[in-house]
């Protein structure tokens, strides 16, 4: 496994990493590794999120059309039944 050494990290950033790692119950190294791993998969996650949002929009549109069709059919049925039905 490869290693990375980060030099000249400012104290404020280091303090935030220390605080966050303590809060999560992990070492700074583990935290930084997780941050880098998340960064490396972020583009794929964003692409999946866009696909999900697009699919959700399409489903919402279809459901809206279906609801309108059901309302129209109900009105037609009510008129039919009001005229005596079968």
N, C-alpha and C positions, 0 to 999 in steps of 0.2 A: 504494500500500500504506500502511496506517495505521501510526502509531508510538505507542509508549507510553513515558512516562518514569516511572521509579519513584524516588520520593524517600524519604529517611529510612530506607534499608535498613541494618540493623545490620551492623557489621563482620564478625561471625561468619558471617552468611549470605553476605555478599559474598566472604569468604575461601573458603567451601565451594564457591560457584559458580566461583570462579577455579580452585580445585584440580580440581574435576570437569571443567571445560572443558579444562584443560591435559591431564588424563588422557585425555580423548577426542579431543584434537587439534583442538579447535574454539574459536572465540571465545566469550566469555561471552554475547554477543548471540545467537549461534547456539544455544547451550545453552538459554538462557531461551526462545527461540522454540520449540525442540523440546519443552520442558517444557509450554509453553502449548498447543501443538498437541496433544500427548498428552492434556492435561487436557480439551481441547475434544471429543475423540473417546472419552473414557473411558466415558461412559454407553452409547454404542452398543456398545463392546467388551464391557462388562459384560452387556448384553442378549444379545449373541451367545454369550458364555460360558455364560449360564444356559440358552439354547436347546441348546447343545452338550451341557451336562451332562444335561439332560433327555433328549435323544436317546440319549446314552450309557447312561443308566439303562434306557430302554426296550429298547435293543438287548441289554443284559446280561440283562434279564428274559426276552426272547424266546429268547436262546441257552440260558439255564438250562432253560427249558421244553423246548426242542428236545433238549437233552442227555438230559433225563429220558425223553422219548418214545423216543429211540433206545435207551436202556437197557431200557425196557419192551419194545420190539420185539425186542431181542436175546434177552431172557428168553423171550419167546413163541416165537421161532424155535428157541432151544435146546431148549425143551420139545417142540416139534413134531418136531425132528430126533431127540430122544431116544426118541420113540414110534415111530420108524421112518420118519418123513418122508412123502414122497409115495407 
